[in-house]
Amino acid sequence: MDYGHELLFGAFITPTAADPHVPVALAQLAEASGLDLVTFQDHPYQPSFLDTWTLMAFVAAATERVRIAPNVLNVPLRPPAVLAGAAASLDLLSGGRLDLGLGAGGFWDAIEAMGPPKLTPGQAVTALEEAIEIIRGRWDITRRGGVFVDGTVHSVRGAQRGPRPAHEIPIWVGARKPRMLALLGRAADGWLPSLPWLEPGDYARGNVRIDEAAEEAGRDPRAIRRLLNIGPSPKDSRAWAEELAGYALADGVSAFIAMADDPRSLQRFGAEVAPAVRELVERERTRSGSAPAPARSVAALSRRRAGIDYDAAPAGVHAIEPGDFEYPDVANTYMRGGSPGIVVQPADAEQVSRAVAFARQHPDVALSVRSGGHGISGRSTNDGGIVIDLRRLNMIEVLDAGRRLVRIGAGARWADVAAALGEHGWALSSGDYGGVGVGGLATAGGIGWLAREHGLTIDHVRAVEMVLADGSVVHVDAENDPDLFWAVRGAGANMGIATAFEFEVDEVGEVGWAQLVIQPNDPAAFLEGWGAAVQASPRDLTSFLIMSGGRPGQPPTAIVIAMVDSDDPDTVIERLQPFAQLGPLMQQSVQLTTYAQVMANAESGPQQGAGEPVSRSALVDTITPELAASMAHVLDSGATHFFSVRALGGAVADVPDDATAYAHRSAAFSIATVGANEARLEAAWRDIAKHSRGLYLSFETSLRPERIGEAYPPATLERLRAIKSRVDPDNLFRDNFAIAAEPTAAG
């Protein structure tokens, strides 16, 4: 039967040590000839062979596209816990190009001569199954704690999990006998026999045994790929292709690996035979209407969440489900753990529209929208719901160099934006962490290192492309739907999904970058002095402050971070001098650098937040003695593990309050704190809240109904609700502090 897998064609290359560059050259030739896969046998006891793993690593570095696999790896000579790490490492280094063929052993006298004990056939099968369990256990980073397997041959007792491969590495098993075939059906992803060693009918009988074992284990037999090592054929290319197509359609073989070290044979196989087999098989599949191989295993399908119509997921839009390999990379955000039912990753505005339509079909299912994944205020993830993840909308392009007008996708990260703009001598004030996504920051406000001189991020927005709740794609600016354009700049998450922005950016050269660690003898006096120093500084200085309270045996500390938009060392030192005099200076770092280098402070890997952050925010006009005392009280309370103050004022306050939905323009500082216990943090925060003129929702996790009125003044909120009722009357976009309904006691 045809199991419906995509066809693969590969080469089985001898790892000869006589001329070590020959197998590498053959692998490169296989890639150039259009083959999908290069494989190498593994006999470490052969003095005439190169070490297979070393050769595969070298080939990975010498090729770009072709997949690489051992055919098959001698597991008795390779401890499975170590093998798991080696495989994941090679997969990461090669960009996800490793497939793993495993064998239970053979040539036992040679194996025993190298140290491992000789195993009976039954023991060898058991050992291989234990090895597969250990390998997969190390790759599974979704589970807490180490890997424990108490096997009869292979055991691990708390082996560390990871690294995680770049892709879901398939495990193929070389097998002939019934017990090995049954193991394969239970635990492996592919069958890799060699045709020259098979008797007539062996392949069909093997398929039956694998299928029976898979069904007994609750697996779909169609998910298991069937491969075949084949010898060279004297037939012409078309006749050979017809023979192989017969194996594909009758026996379900979907990967043919030619056992040949002859360059002409490999070229012929890749350039002539493989295309002809694909043509013949595709023609028959189309005629018969055969079903493709299942995209997900039975185990993966069992992890689907109730309430989501997975069959209705938008066609052509990349979707990740809880049972998928990619899921651990997209379930969580930077600060929050999540377990969504599905994550869809559209690649353009039209696909976003289809994702929104999918969300509309599920009015009772939570919907989260994510650009970068921080999601401190908005959730950006959920439990059992839908996440629309914009990371694929990451374009950065110059529209008009004369105006310094750029177009940036909502899923781009600010570190990448800073690097791209820096090539032109430009910058855009954009928060303080390069891992934040463009969409969330550019619709909320954007308090960054250049705020006092160049304003908020939203002050540079000239147009927004967005998808509304009804799926329509609109372009808004000062002339096109100016009301919606006004609302997007400060409350955009409520109005739709921004997919791209046009920004007018600034010319920014080298900047002064300082980090001063100070021990404040009197934290309240220090806070008041720092605030006064900021407000007395010229606009070319923007400073952020991170404070920690004293602990037993540890004094309180303050980290003053400042950017000075000047490449003159004397100017930089002059601006910093008032801050250096605020208390004993414990450490200091002052340098001339670029905005792009400052923003290159984030890792690009998956975000693995856990739990729920608890944070509070306040916008204040100045740091008075009373406010400073309240802030010092929060630090002393132990309720916070992160306390920060960010400078505003300057260019931020130049913009009228009613020009954007971000309305608290006269506030000179944004205060934010993060803790672990909500009740404790709330109790400590009350005194600061008394001094607040509002709050910045990006730093607020409270679900108090009053917070909406604190974030937006009455006139602003009234106007926002009117626009919301027009563009999102059913409140589809409700996750990020919905403003549609009047506040109630229940929130």
MOHUVEN-V430656 format. One line per field, one symbol per residue. phi: phi as a letter, one per 30 degrees, with the letter a starting at -180 (. if undefined). psi: psi as a letter, one per 20 degrees, with the letter a starting at -180 (. if undefined). Layout:
BEGIN
phi: ???
psi: ???
END
This chain:
BEGIN
phi: .cdidddbbbbccdddcebddddddddddedddjdcbbbbdbbddddccddddddddddedcbbcddbadbbdddecbedddeedddddddddciicccccbbdkkhddddddckdddcdedddddddddddddddddddcdcdidcbbccdccbbbjeddjddddbdddccbdbbdeddddeeddbccacbccedccdeidddddeddddddddddicdeddcdccadbddbddddddddddddddddccidbbcbddacdeddddddddcdedddeddddddddddiddddddbdeddddcdcdjcdddceedicdbbcecdedeedbdccebbdbbddabcbdcaddddeddddddddbdccebbcbccjdhddddiaaciccbcccddcbdbbdcadddhcbcbddcdcddddddddddcicabeaibbdddddddddccljcbdcddccideddcdcabcbcdddjdcbccadcchddddddddkbdddclcdcabcccccdbcdbdbbbccbcddbedddddddddddddddddcbbcbccbddbeibddbbcccbccdaccedddddddedddcdledcbabbacacedddddcbdcddcbdbibdbbbbacbdacdeddedddddddddidbcabbbcdbihdddddeecdbddcddddcbccbbbbccddddddddeddedcdclbcddcbcdcedddddddbdedddddddddeddcbdchdccdchecdcdebddi
psi: qoijqppqpaqopplpigniighghhghggghjjqhppqproniioijqqpgggghgghhhirhgqqpqqmrpnhhjophhghghgghghgghjkljpqopqqiarlhghghhjgqqpqrgghhgghghhggggghghhnjiqqrapoomrhgpqqmkpqqrqprhrnpqoqpoqhqghhhggghhiriqpmrpghjqqpihgghggggggghghhjkqohiioqprppqrqpiqrgghgghghhghghhijpjopopnpjphhgggggghggghhggggghghgggikqqrqphqrggghijqqqipnhijqppipppprhjqhighiihrahipqrmqhqopnqirhhhgghhhhghhimhjpqpqppfhjglgfrgiraojappopjhimkqoqphohhilpqppqhiqqhghgggghhhjkrqopmajpiiqqggggiihfmoaijghhjarghiipiqppqprhjiqpqoqahhomhghhghhmhkhhihaophqqpqorqppbqqpoqopoqophnhghggghgghhghiqriippqqppqqrqrpiprqqpoopqppmqjohhgghghighhijirpohqqopqpaqhhhgilkqqjaqplqqapqoqqqqpqhrnrhgghhhghggghhjiqiopqpppbachgihpqhjhrioimhipiqppqqpahogggggghihhghhiqjarohijpiqjphihghhhpqghghghghggghgimhjlgnihmmpjgqqqrhi.
END
